[in-house]
Amino acid sequence: MNQWNQNRPFRFEAFWLRDPKFIEKMKTWWKENENGREGRNKMHTLQLRLKDLKGNIKQWNREEFGNVHKDNEQL
């Protein structure tokens, strides 16, 4: 992954919601991230869990759809 991708902000893609398994995966990931991610306070714990969730979503997106933006540019 190049530096540009690392600094790119996370964007939720609406087409993810069309995948019938996405909501169940979100629930599973959220539950998995529930244990062992205790922060200094509740807000910090939420921040840590959201960060973990973002990683899960990004990995799932790469595995499931590949690089959609690059594919669009090539078309």
mmCIF file of the N, C-alpha and C atoms, coordinates in Angstrom:
data_MODEL
# 
_entry.id   MODEL 
# 
loop_
_atom_site.group_PDB 
_atom_site.id 
_atom_site.type_symbol 
_atom_site.label_atom_id 
_atom_site.label_alt_id 
_atom_site.label_comp_id 
_atom_site.label_asym_id 
_atom_site.label_entity_id 
_atom_site.label_seq_id 
_atom_site.pdbx_PDB_ins_code 
_atom_site.Cartn_x 
_atom_site.Cartn_y 
_atom_site.Cartn_z 
_atom_site.occupancy 
_atom_site.B_iso_or_equiv 
_atom_site.pdbx_formal_charge 
_atom_site.auth_seq_id 
_atom_site.auth_comp_id 
_atom_site.auth_asym_id 
_atom_site.auth_atom_id 
_atom_site.pdbx_PDB_model_num 
ATOM 1   N N  . MET A 1 1  ? 0.855   -1.183  0.000   1.00 0.00 ? 1  MET A N  1 
ATOM 2   C CA . MET A 1 1  ? 0.000   0.000   0.000   1.00 0.00 ? 1  MET A CA 1 
ATOM 3   C C  . MET A 1 1  ? 0.893   1.236   0.000   1.00 0.00 ? 1  MET A C  1 
ATOM 4   N N  . ASN A 1 2  ? 0.627   2.157   -0.897  1.00 0.00 ? 2  ASN A N  1 
ATOM 5   C CA . ASN A 1 2  ? 1.472   3.347   -0.927  1.00 0.00 ? 2  ASN A CA 1 
ATOM 6   C C  . ASN A 1 2  ? 1.000   4.372   0.096   1.00 0.00 ? 2  ASN A C  1 
ATOM 7   N N  . GLN A 1 3  ? 1.805   5.408   0.264   1.00 0.00 ? 3  GLN A N  1 
ATOM 8   C CA . GLN A 1 3  ? 1.513   6.413   1.291   1.00 0.00 ? 3  GLN A CA 1 
ATOM 9   C C  . GLN A 1 3  ? 0.188   7.124   1.025   1.00 0.00 ? 3  GLN A C  1 
ATOM 10  N N  . TRP A 1 4  ? -0.170  7.327   -0.254  1.00 0.00 ? 4  TRP A N  1 
ATOM 11  C CA . TRP A 1 4  ? -1.412  8.016   -0.570  1.00 0.00 ? 4  TRP A CA 1 
ATOM 12  C C  . TRP A 1 4  ? -2.600  7.255   0.005   1.00 0.00 ? 4  TRP A C  1 
ATOM 13  N N  . ASN A 1 5  ? -2.597  5.920   -0.136  1.00 0.00 ? 5  ASN A N  1 
ATOM 14  C CA . ASN A 1 5  ? -3.704  5.112   0.378   1.00 0.00 ? 5  ASN A CA 1 
ATOM 15  C C  . ASN A 1 5  ? -3.776  5.154   1.893   1.00 0.00 ? 5  ASN A C  1 
ATOM 16  N N  . GLN A 1 6  ? -2.631  5.229   2.564   1.00 0.00 ? 6  GLN A N  1 
ATOM 17  C CA . GLN A 1 6  ? -2.614  5.236   4.019   1.00 0.00 ? 6  GLN A CA 1 
ATOM 18  C C  . GLN A 1 6  ? -3.230  6.507   4.574   1.00 0.00 ? 6  GLN A C  1 
ATOM 19  N N  . ASN A 1 7  ? -3.090  7.613   3.877   1.00 0.00 ? 7  ASN A N  1 
ATOM 20  C CA . ASN A 1 7  ? -3.602  8.888   4.361   1.00 0.00 ? 7  ASN A CA 1 
ATOM 21  C C  . ASN A 1 7  ? -5.002  9.200   3.860   1.00 0.00 ? 7  ASN A C  1 
ATOM 22  N N  . ARG A 1 8  ? -5.545  8.329   3.034   1.00 0.00 ? 8  ARG A N  1 
ATOM 23  C CA . ARG A 1 8  ? -6.878  8.554   2.489   1.00 0.00 ? 8  ARG A CA 1 
ATOM 24  C C  . ARG A 1 8  ? -7.934  8.327   3.574   1.00 0.00 ? 8  ARG A C  1 
ATOM 25  N N  . PRO A 1 9  ? -8.877  9.228   3.722   1.00 0.00 ? 9  PRO A N  1 
ATOM 26  C CA . PRO A 1 9  ? -9.899  9.049   4.756   1.00 0.00 ? 9  PRO A CA 1 
ATOM 27  C C  . PRO A 1 9  ? -10.826 7.877   4.429   1.00 0.00 ? 9  PRO A C  1 
ATOM 28  N N  . PHE A 1 10 ? -11.371 7.292   5.461   1.00 0.00 ? 10 PHE A N  1 
ATOM 29  C CA . PHE A 1 10 ? -12.316 6.190   5.309   1.00 0.00 ? 10 PHE A CA 1 
ATOM 30  C C  . PHE A 1 10 ? -13.629 6.745   4.792   1.00 0.00 ? 10 PHE A C  1 
ATOM 31  N N  . ARG A 1 11 ? -14.164 6.112   3.778   1.00 0.00 ? 11 ARG A N  1 
ATOM 32  C CA . ARG A 1 11 ? -15.452 6.517   3.216   1.00 0.00 ? 11 ARG A CA 1 
ATOM 33  C C  . ARG A 1 11 ? -16.366 5.291   3.185   1.00 0.00 ? 11 ARG A C  1 
ATOM 34  N N  . PHE A 1 12 ? -17.561 5.456   3.703   1.00 0.00 ? 12 PHE A N  1 
ATOM 35  C CA . PHE A 1 12 ? -18.546 4.384   3.654   1.00 0.00 ? 12 PHE A CA 1 
ATOM 36  C C  . PHE A 1 12 ? -19.129 4.339   2.251   1.00 0.00 ? 12 PHE A C  1 
ATOM 37  N N  . GLU A 1 13 ? -19.165 3.176   1.644   1.00 0.00 ? 13 GLU A N  1 
ATOM 38  C CA . GLU A 1 13 ? -19.697 3.013   0.296   1.00 0.00 ? 13 GLU A CA 1 
ATOM 39  C C  . GLU A 1 13 ? -21.117 2.453   0.370   1.00 0.00 ? 13 GLU A C  1 
ATOM 40  N N  . ALA A 1 14 ? -22.054 3.128   -0.245  1.00 0.00 ? 14 ALA A N  1 
ATOM 41  C CA . ALA A 1 14 ? -23.459 2.722   -0.190  1.00 0.00 ? 14 ALA A CA 1 
ATOM 42  C C  . ALA A 1 14 ? -23.677 1.338   -0.796  1.00 0.00 ? 14 ALA A C  1 
ATOM 43  N N  . PHE A 1 15 ? -22.865 0.961   -1.787  1.00 0.00 ? 15 PHE A N  1 
ATOM 44  C CA . PHE A 1 15 ? -23.075 -0.340  -2.424  1.00 0.00 ? 15 PHE A CA 1 
ATOM 45  C C  . PHE A 1 15 ? -22.782 -1.503  -1.478  1.00 0.00 ? 15 PHE A C  1 
ATOM 46  N N  . TRP A 1 16 ? -22.067 -1.254  -0.390  1.00 0.00 ? 16 TRP A N  1 
ATOM 47  C CA . TRP A 1 16 ? -21.833 -2.322  0.594   1.00 0.00 ? 16 TRP A CA 1 
ATOM 48  C C  . TRP A 1 16 ? -23.159 -2.822  1.161   1.00 0.00 ? 16 TRP A C  1 
ATOM 49  N N  . LEU A 1 17 ? -24.120 -1.928  1.294   1.00 0.00 ? 17 LEU A N  1 
ATOM 50  C CA . LEU A 1 17 ? -25.418 -2.298  1.870   1.00 0.00 ? 17 LEU A CA 1 
ATOM 51  C C  . LEU A 1 17 ? -26.211 -3.238  0.967   1.00 0.00 ? 17 LEU A C  1 
ATOM 52  N N  . ARG A 1 18 ? -25.851 -3.313  -0.298  1.00 0.00 ? 18 ARG A N  1 
ATOM 53  C CA . ARG A 1 18 ? -26.531 -4.225  -1.219  1.00 0.00 ? 18 ARG A CA 1 
ATOM 54  C C  . ARG A 1 18 ? -26.091 -5.672  -1.025  1.00 0.00 ? 18 ARG A C  1 
ATOM 55  N N  . ASP A 1 19 ? -24.964 -5.860  -0.362  1.00 0.00 ? 19 ASP A N  1 
ATOM 56  C CA . ASP A 1 19 ? -24.501 -7.224  -0.073  1.00 0.00 ? 19 ASP A CA 1 
ATOM 57  C C  . ASP A 1 19 ? -25.351 -7.759  1.077   1.00 0.00 ? 19 ASP A C  1 
ATOM 58  N N  . PRO A 1 20 ? -26.081 -8.851  0.858   1.00 0.00 ? 20 PRO A N  1 
ATOM 59  C CA . PRO A 1 20 ? -26.994 -9.357  1.890   1.00 0.00 ? 20 PRO A CA 1 
ATOM 60  C C  . PRO A 1 20 ? -26.283 -9.797  3.178   1.00 0.00 ? 20 PRO A C  1 
ATOM 61  N N  . LYS A 1 21 ? -24.985 -10.072 3.102   1.00 0.00 ? 21 LYS A N  1 
ATOM 62  C CA . LYS A 1 21 ? -24.253 -10.524 4.288   1.00 0.00 ? 21 LYS A CA 1 
ATOM 63  C C  . LYS A 1 21 ? -23.610 -9.379  5.062   1.00 0.00 ? 21 LYS A C  1 
ATOM 64  N N  . PHE A 1 22 ? -23.646 -8.166  4.532   1.00 0.00 ? 22 PHE A N  1 
ATOM 65  C CA . PHE A 1 22 ? -22.897 -7.059  5.129   1.00 0.00 ? 22 PHE A CA 1 
ATOM 66  C C  . PHE A 1 22 ? -23.359 -6.732  6.556   1.00 0.00 ? 22 PHE A C  1 
ATOM 67  N N  . ILE A 1 23 ? -24.643 -6.606  6.775   1.00 0.00 ? 23 ILE A N  1 
ATOM 68  C CA . ILE A 1 23 ? -25.152 -6.237  8.097   1.00 0.00 ? 23 ILE A CA 1 
ATOM 69  C C  . ILE A 1 23 ? -24.775 -7.301  9.133   1.00 0.00 ? 23 ILE A C  1 
ATOM 70  N N  . GLU A 1 24 ? -24.913 -8.570  8.771   1.00 0.00 ? 24 GLU A N  1 
ATOM 71  C CA . GLU A 1 24 ? -24.526 -9.647  9.694   1.00 0.00 ? 24 GLU A CA 1 
ATOM 72  C C  . GLU A 1 24 ? -23.032 -9.603  9.993   1.00 0.00 ? 24 GLU A C  1 
ATOM 73  N N  . LYS A 1 25 ? -22.234 -9.326  8.967   1.00 0.00 ? 25 LYS A N  1 
ATOM 74  C CA . LYS A 1 25 ? -20.789 -9.211  9.170   1.00 0.00 ? 25 LYS A CA 1 
ATOM 75  C C  . LYS A 1 25 ? -20.485 -8.061  10.123  1.00 0.00 ? 25 LYS A C  1 
ATOM 76  N N  . MET A 1 26 ? -21.164 -6.928  9.956   1.00 0.00 ? 26 MET A N  1 
ATOM 77  C CA . MET A 1 26 ? -20.955 -5.784  10.849  1.00 0.00 ? 26 MET A CA 1 
ATOM 78  C C  . MET A 1 26 ? -21.259 -6.168  12.295  1.00 0.00 ? 26 MET A C  1 
ATOM 79  N N  . LYS A 1 27 ? -22.359 -6.867  12.493  1.00 0.00 ? 27 LYS A N  1 
ATOM 80  C CA . LYS A 1 27 ? -22.724 -7.295  13.851  1.00 0.00 ? 27 LYS A CA 1 
ATOM 81  C C  . LYS A 1 27 ? -21.660 -8.217  14.438  1.00 0.00 ? 27 LYS A C  1 
ATOM 82  N N  . THR A 1 28 ? -21.178 -9.153  13.615  1.00 0.00 ? 28 THR A N  1 
ATOM 83  C CA . THR A 1 28 ? -20.144 -10.093 14.061  1.00 0.00 ? 28 THR A CA 1 
ATOM 84  C C  . THR A 1 28 ? -18.865 -9.360  14.408  1.00 0.00 ? 28 THR A C  1 
ATOM 85  N N  . TRP A 1 29 ? -18.419 -8.450  13.529  1.00 0.00 ? 29 TRP A N  1 
ATOM 86  C CA . TRP A 1 29 ? -17.190 -7.702  13.782  1.00 0.00 ? 29 TRP A CA 1 
ATOM 87  C C  . TRP A 1 29 ? -17.311 -6.854  15.036  1.00 0.00 ? 29 TRP A C  1 
ATOM 88  N N  . TRP A 1 30 ? -18.464 -6.222  15.220  1.00 0.00 ? 30 TRP A N  1 
ATOM 89  C CA . TRP A 1 30 ? -18.660 -5.364  16.394  1.00 0.00 ? 30 TRP A CA 1 
ATOM 90  C C  . TRP A 1 30 ? -18.565 -6.209  17.670  1.00 0.00 ? 30 TRP A C  1 
ATOM 91  N N  . LYS A 1 31 ? -19.188 -7.385  17.636  1.00 0.00 ? 31 LYS A N  1 
ATOM 92  C CA . LYS A 1 31 ? -19.156 -8.275  18.792  1.00 0.00 ? 31 LYS A CA 1 
ATOM 93  C C  . LYS A 1 31 ? -17.726 -8.763  19.060  1.00 0.00 ? 31 LYS A C  1 
ATOM 94  N N  . GLU A 1 32 ? -16.996 -9.102  17.981  1.00 0.00 ? 32 GLU A N  1 
ATOM 95  C CA . GLU A 1 32 ? -15.608 -9.561  18.136  1.00 0.00 ? 32 GLU A CA 1 
ATOM 96  C C  . GLU A 1 32 ? -14.738 -8.477  18.759  1.00 0.00 ? 32 GLU A C  1 
ATOM 97  N N  . ASN A 1 33 ? -14.977 -7.230  18.380  1.00 0.00 ? 33 ASN A N  1 
ATOM 98  C CA . ASN A 1 33 ? -14.167 -6.124  18.869  1.00 0.00 ? 33 ASN A CA 1 
ATOM 99  C C  . ASN A 1 33 ? -14.569 -5.685  20.271  1.00 0.00 ? 33 ASN A C  1 
ATOM 100 N N  . GLU A 1 34 ? -15.641 -6.264  20.788  1.00 0.00 ? 34 GLU A N  1 
ATOM 101 C CA . GLU A 1 34 ? -16.150 -5.900  22.099  1.00 0.00 ? 34 GLU A CA 1 
ATOM 102 C C  . GLU A 1 34 ? -15.181 -6.291  23.217  1.00 0.00 ? 34 GLU A C  1 
ATOM 103 N N  . ASN A 1 35 ? -14.554 -7.427  23.072  1.00 0.00 ? 35 ASN A N  1 
ATOM 104 C CA . ASN A 1 35 ? -13.684 -7.945  24.127  1.00 0.00 ? 35 ASN A CA 1 
ATOM 105 C C  . ASN A 1 35 ? -12.242 -7.521  23.912  1.00 0.00 ? 35 ASN A C  1 
ATOM 106 N N  . GLY A 1 36 ? -11.609 -7.120  24.987  1.00 0.00 ? 36 GLY A N  1 
ATOM 107 C CA . GLY A 1 36 ? -10.198 -6.809  24.935  1.00 0.00 ? 36 GLY A CA 1 
ATOM 108 C C  . GLY A 1 36 ? -9.855  -5.431  24.401  1.00 0.00 ? 36 GLY A C  1 
ATOM 109 N N  . ARG A 1 37 ? -10.833 -4.592  24.178  1.00 0.00 ? 37 ARG A N  1 
ATOM 110 C CA . ARG A 1 37 ? -10.562 -3.249  23.666  1.00 0.00 ? 37 ARG A CA 1 
ATOM 111 C C  . ARG A 1 37 ? -11.121 -2.206  24.625  1.00 0.00 ? 37 ARG A C  1 
ATOM 112 N N  . GLU A 1 38 ? -10.675 -2.260  25.845  1.00 0.00 ? 38 GLU A N  1 
ATOM 113 C CA . GLU A 1 38 ? -11.129 -1.285  26.833  1.00 0.00 ? 38 GLU A CA 1 
ATOM 114 C C  . GLU A 1 38 ? -10.198 -0.082  26.827  1.00 0.00 ? 38 GLU A C  1 
ATOM 115 N N  . GLY A 1 39 ? -10.759 1.085   26.637  1.00 0.00 ? 39 GLY A N  1 
ATOM 116 C CA . GLY A 1 39 ? -9.983  2.318   26.643  1.00 0.00 ? 39 GLY A CA 1 
ATOM 117 C C  . GLY A 1 39 ? -9.973  2.946   28.019  1.00 0.00 ? 39 GLY A C  1 
ATOM 118 N N  . ARG A 1 40 ? -9.481  4.162   28.072  1.00 0.00 ? 40 ARG A N  1 
ATOM 119 C CA . ARG A 1 40 ? -9.410  4.893   29.348  1.00 0.00 ? 40 ARG A CA 1 
ATOM 120 C C  . ARG A 1 40 ? -10.800 5.254   29.858  1.00 0.00 ? 40 ARG A C  1 
ATOM 121 N N  . ASN A 1 41 ? -11.721 5.456   28.930  1.00 0.00 ? 41 ASN A N  1 
ATOM 122 C CA . ASN A 1 41 ? -13.096 5.775   29.294  1.00 0.00 ? 41 ASN A CA 1 
ATOM 123 C C  . ASN A 1 41 ? -14.002 5.248   28.169  1.00 0.00 ? 41 ASN A C  1 
ATOM 124 N N  . LYS A 1 42 ? -15.282 5.452   28.291  1.00 0.00 ? 42 LYS A N  1 
ATOM 125 C CA . LYS A 1 42 ? -16.221 4.887   27.308  1.00 0.00 ? 42 LYS A CA 1 
ATOM 126 C C  . LYS A 1 42 ? -16.023 5.470   25.911  1.00 0.00 ? 42 LYS A C  1 
ATOM 127 N N  . MET A 1 43 ? -15.707 6.751   25.830  1.00 0.00 ? 43 MET A N  1 
ATOM 128 C CA . MET A 1 43 ? -15.502 7.365   24.522  1.00 0.00 ? 43 MET A CA 1 
ATOM 129 C C  . MET A 1 43 ? -14.244 6.792   23.862  1.00 0.00 ? 43 MET A C  1 
ATOM 130 N N  . HIS A 1 44 ? -13.207 6.580   24.638  1.00 0.00 ? 44 HIS A N  1 
ATOM 131 C CA . HIS A 1 44 ? -11.976 6.005   24.095  1.00 0.00 ? 44 HIS A CA 1 
ATOM 132 C C  . HIS A 1 44 ? -12.221 4.559   23.655  1.00 0.00 ? 44 HIS A C  1 
ATOM 133 N N  . THR A 1 45 ? -12.996 3.808   24.420  1.00 0.00 ? 45 THR A N  1 
ATOM 134 C CA . THR A 1 45 ? -13.342 2.440   24.042  1.00 0.00 ? 45 THR A CA 1 
ATOM 135 C C  . THR A 1 45 ? -14.102 2.436   22.714  1.00 0.00 ? 45 THR A C  1 
ATOM 136 N N  . LEU A 1 46 ? -15.058 3.347   22.563  1.00 0.00 ? 46 LEU A N  1 
ATOM 137 C CA . LEU A 1 46 ? -15.806 3.461   21.309  1.00 0.00 ? 46 LEU A CA 1 
ATOM 138 C C  . LEU A 1 46 ? -14.858 3.773   20.152  1.00 0.00 ? 46 LEU A C  1 
ATOM 139 N N  . GLN A 1 47 ? -13.945 4.698   20.353  1.00 0.00 ? 47 GLN A N  1 
ATOM 140 C CA . GLN A 1 47 ? -12.974 5.060   19.318  1.00 0.00 ? 47 GLN A CA 1 
ATOM 141 C C  . GLN A 1 47 ? -12.142 3.847   18.900  1.00 0.00 ? 47 GLN A C  1 
ATOM 142 N N  . LEU A 1 48 ? -11.684 3.062   19.857  1.00 0.00 ? 48 LEU A N  1 
ATOM 143 C CA . LEU A 1 48 ? -10.887 1.874   19.551  1.00 0.00 ? 48 LEU A CA 1 
ATOM 144 C C  . LEU A 1 48 ? -11.705 0.839   18.772  1.00 0.00 ? 48 LEU A C  1 
ATOM 145 N N  . ARG A 1 49 ? -12.947 0.641   19.191  1.00 0.00 ? 49 ARG A N  1 
ATOM 146 C CA . ARG A 1 49 ? -13.799 -0.339  18.509  1.00 0.00 ? 49 ARG A CA 1 
ATOM 147 C C  . ARG A 1 49 ? -14.128 0.099   17.090  1.00 0.00 ? 49 ARG A C  1 
ATOM 148 N N  . LEU A 1 50 ? -14.367 1.394   16.884  1.00 0.00 ? 50 LEU A N  1 
ATOM 149 C CA . LEU A 1 50 ? -14.633 1.903   15.537  1.00 0.00 ? 50 LEU A CA 1 
ATOM 150 C C  . LEU A 1 50 ? -13.404 1.754   14.644  1.00 0.00 ? 50 LEU A C  1 
ATOM 151 N N  . LYS A 1 51 ? -12.228 1.973   15.214  1.00 0.00 ? 51 LYS A N  1 
ATOM 152 C CA . LYS A 1 51 ? -10.989 1.797   14.461  1.00 0.00 ? 51 LYS A CA 1 
ATOM 153 C C  . LYS A 1 51 ? -10.837 0.341   14.019  1.00 0.00 ? 51 LYS A C  1 
ATOM 154 N N  . ASP A 1 52 ? -11.116 -0.596  14.925  1.00 0.00 ? 52 ASP A N  1 
ATOM 155 C CA . ASP A 1 52 ? -11.058 -2.018  14.582  1.00 0.00 ? 52 ASP A CA 1 
ATOM 156 C C  . ASP A 1 52 ? -12.089 -2.360  13.509  1.00 0.00 ? 52 ASP A C  1 
ATOM 157 N N  . LEU A 1 53 ? -13.290 -1.826  13.654  1.00 0.00 ? 53 LEU A N  1 
ATOM 158 C CA . LEU A 1 53 ? -14.360 -2.073  12.688  1.00 0.00 ? 53 LEU A CA 1 
ATOM 159 C C  . LEU A 1 53 ? -13.964 -1.561  11.306  1.00 0.00 ? 53 LEU A C  1 
ATOM 160 N N  . LYS A 1 54 ? -13.355 -0.398  11.264  1.00 0.00 ? 54 LYS A N  1 
ATOM 161 C CA . LYS A 1 54 ? -12.898 0.159   9.990   1.00 0.00 ? 54 LYS A CA 1 
ATOM 162 C C  . LYS A 1 54 ? -11.909 -0.796  9.316   1.00 0.00 ? 54 LYS A C  1 
ATOM 163 N N  . GLY A 1 55 ? -11.004 -1.349  10.086  1.00 0.00 ? 55 GLY A N  1 
ATOM 164 C CA . GLY A 1 55 ? -10.045 -2.301  9.529   1.00 0.00 ? 55 GLY A CA 1 
ATOM 165 C C  . GLY A 1 55 ? -10.728 -3.540  8.968   1.00 0.00 ? 55 GLY A C  1 
ATOM 166 N N  . ASN A 1 56 ? -11.726 -4.046  9.700   1.00 0.00 ? 56 ASN A N  1 
ATOM 167 C CA . ASN A 1 56 ? -12.492 -5.205  9.232   1.00 0.00 ? 56 ASN A CA 1 
ATOM 168 C C  . ASN A 1 56 ? -13.197 -4.898  7.913   1.00 0.00 ? 56 ASN A C  1 
ATOM 169 N N  . ILE A 1 57 ? -13.828 -3.737  7.834   1.00 0.00 ? 57 ILE A N  1 
ATOM 170 C CA . ILE A 1 57 ? -14.570 -3.355  6.632   1.00 0.00 ? 57 ILE A CA 1 
ATOM 171 C C  . ILE A 1 57 ? -13.629 -3.190  5.447   1.00 0.00 ? 57 ILE A C  1 
ATOM 172 N N  . LYS A 1 58 ? -12.495 -2.525  5.668   1.00 0.00 ? 58 LYS A N  1 
ATOM 173 C CA . LYS A 1 58 ? -11.548 -2.302  4.569   1.00 0.00 ? 58 LYS A CA 1 
ATOM 174 C C  . LYS A 1 58 ? -11.008 -3.628  4.035   1.00 0.00 ? 58 LYS A C  1 
ATOM 175 N N  . GLN A 1 59 ? -10.689 -4.555  4.933   1.00 0.00 ? 59 GLN A N  1 
ATOM 176 C CA . GLN A 1 59 ? -10.191 -5.861  4.504   1.00 0.00 ? 59 GLN A CA 1 
ATOM 177 C C  . GLN A 1 59 ? -11.272 -6.615  3.733   1.00 0.00 ? 59 GLN A C  1 
ATOM 178 N N  . TRP A 1 60 ? -12.493 -6.636  4.274   1.00 0.00 ? 60 TRP A N  1 
ATOM 179 C CA . TRP A 1 60 ? -13.611 -7.311  3.609   1.00 0.00 ? 60 TRP A CA 1 
ATOM 180 C C  . TRP A 1 60 ? -13.832 -6.706  2.221   1.00 0.00 ? 60 TRP A C  1 
ATOM 181 N N  . ASN A 1 61 ? -13.795 -5.375  2.118   1.00 0.00 ? 61 ASN A N  1 
ATOM 182 C CA . ASN A 1 61 ? -14.014 -4.705  0.839   1.00 0.00 ? 61 ASN A CA 1 
ATOM 183 C C  . ASN A 1 61 ? -12.965 -5.134  -0.182  1.00 0.00 ? 61 ASN A C  1 
ATOM 184 N N  . ARG A 1 62 ? -11.696 -5.176  0.215   1.00 0.00 ? 62 ARG A N  1 
ATOM 185 C CA . ARG A 1 62 ? -10.626 -5.594  -0.705  1.00 0.00 ? 62 ARG A CA 1 
ATOM 186 C C  . ARG A 1 62 ? -10.843 -7.030  -1.168  1.00 0.00 ? 62 ARG A C  1 
ATOM 187 N N  . GLU A 1 63 ? -11.202 -7.908  -0.239  1.00 0.00 ? 63 GLU A N  1 
ATOM 188 C CA . GLU A 1 63 ? -11.395 -9.316  -0.576  1.00 0.00 ? 63 GLU A CA 1 
ATOM 189 C C  . GLU A 1 63 ? -12.646 -9.537  -1.425  1.00 0.00 ? 63 GLU A C  1 
ATOM 190 N N  . GLU A 1 64 ? -13.697 -8.806  -1.121  1.00 0.00 ? 64 GLU A N  1 
ATOM 191 C CA . GLU A 1 64 ? -14.989 -9.009  -1.784  1.00 0.00 ? 64 GLU A CA 1 
ATOM 192 C C  . GLU A 1 64 ? -15.092 -8.286  -3.126  1.00 0.00 ? 64 GLU A C  1 
ATOM 193 N N  . PHE A 1 65 ? -14.596 -7.066  -3.207  1.00 0.00 ? 65 PHE A N  1 
ATOM 194 C CA . PHE A 1 65 ? -14.811 -6.233  -4.383  1.00 0.00 ? 65 PHE A CA 1 
ATOM 195 C C  . PHE A 1 65 ? -13.531 -5.797  -5.095  1.00 0.00 ? 65 PHE A C  1 
ATOM 196 N N  . GLY A 1 66 ? -12.393 -5.949  -4.469  1.00 0.00 ? 66 GLY A N  1 
ATOM 197 C CA . GLY A 1 66 ? -11.147 -5.477  -5.072  1.00 0.00 ? 66 GLY A CA 1 
ATOM 198 C C  . GLY A 1 66 ? -11.086 -3.962  -5.019  1.00 0.00 ? 66 GLY A C  1 
ATOM 199 N N  . ASN A 1 67 ? -10.404 -3.356  -5.977  1.00 0.00 ? 67 ASN A N  1 
ATOM 200 C CA . ASN A 1 67 ? -10.271 -1.906  -6.027  1.00 0.00 ? 67 ASN A CA 1 
ATOM 201 C C  . ASN A 1 67 ? -11.296 -1.346  -7.011  1.00 0.00 ? 67 ASN A C  1 
ATOM 202 N N  . VAL A 1 68 ? -12.463 -1.042  -6.513  1.00 0.00 ? 68 VAL A N  1 
ATOM 203 C CA . VAL A 1 68 ? -13.587 -0.588  -7.346  1.00 0.00 ? 68 VAL A CA 1 
ATOM 204 C C  . VAL A 1 68 ? -13.266 0.744   -8.022  1.00 0.00 ? 68 VAL A C  1 
ATOM 205 N N  . HIS A 1 69 ? -12.631 1.658   -7.302  1.00 0.00 ? 69 HIS A N  1 
ATOM 206 C CA . HIS A 1 69 ? -12.325 2.966   -7.882  1.00 0.00 ? 69 HIS A CA 1 
ATOM 207 C C  . HIS A 1 69 ? -11.332 2.856   -9.027  1.00 0.00 ? 69 HIS A C  1 
ATOM 208 N N  . LYS A 1 70 ? -10.342 2.003   -8.867  1.00 0.00 ? 70 LYS A N  1 
ATOM 209 C CA . LYS A 1 70 ? -9.366  1.803   -9.932  1.00 0.00 ? 70 LYS A CA 1 
ATOM 210 C C  . LYS A 1 70 ? -10.046 1.155   -11.152 1.00 0.00 ? 70 LYS A C  1 
ATOM 211 N N  . ASP A 1 71 ? -10.916 0.183   -10.892 1.00 0.00 ? 71 ASP A N  1 
ATOM 212 C CA . ASP A 1 71 ? -11.653 -0.474  -11.980 1.00 0.00 ? 71 ASP A CA 1 
ATOM 213 C C  . ASP A 1 71 ? -12.512 0.531   -12.735 1.00 0.00 ? 71 ASP A C  1 
ATOM 214 N N  . ASN A 1 72 ? -13.174 1.457   -12.011 1.00 0.00 ? 72 ASN A N  1 
ATOM 215 C CA . ASN A 1 72 ? -14.001 2.489   -12.644 1.00 0.00 ? 72 ASN A CA 1 
ATOM 216 C C  . ASN A 1 72 ? -13.160 3.399   -13.528 1.00 0.00 ? 72 ASN A C  1 
ATOM 217 N N  . GLU A 1 73 ? -11.974 3.778   -13.041 1.00 0.00 ? 73 GLU A N  1 
ATOM 218 C CA . GLU A 1 73 ? -11.095 4.646   -13.821 1.00 0.00 ? 73 GLU A CA 1 
ATOM 219 C C  . GLU A 1 73 ? -10.671 3.957   -15.109 1.00 0.00 ? 73 GLU A C  1 
ATOM 220 N N  . GLN A 1 74 ? -10.397 2.660   -15.048 1.00 0.00 ? 74 GLN A N  1 
ATOM 221 C CA . GLN A 1 74 ? -9.968  1.929   -16.217 1.00 0.00 ? 74 GLN A CA 1 
ATOM 222 C C  . GLN A 1 74 ? -11.091 1.772   -17.245 1.00 0.00 ? 74 GLN A C  1 
ATOM 223 N N  . LEU A 1 75 ? -12.333 1.696   -16.760 1.00 0.00 ? 75 LEU A N  1 
ATOM 224 C CA . LEU A 1 75 ? -13.472 1.602   -17.676 1.00 0.00 ? 75 LEU A CA 1 
ATOM 225 C C  . LEU A 1 75 ? -13.668 2.914   -18.403 1.00 0.00 ? 75 LEU A C  1 
# 
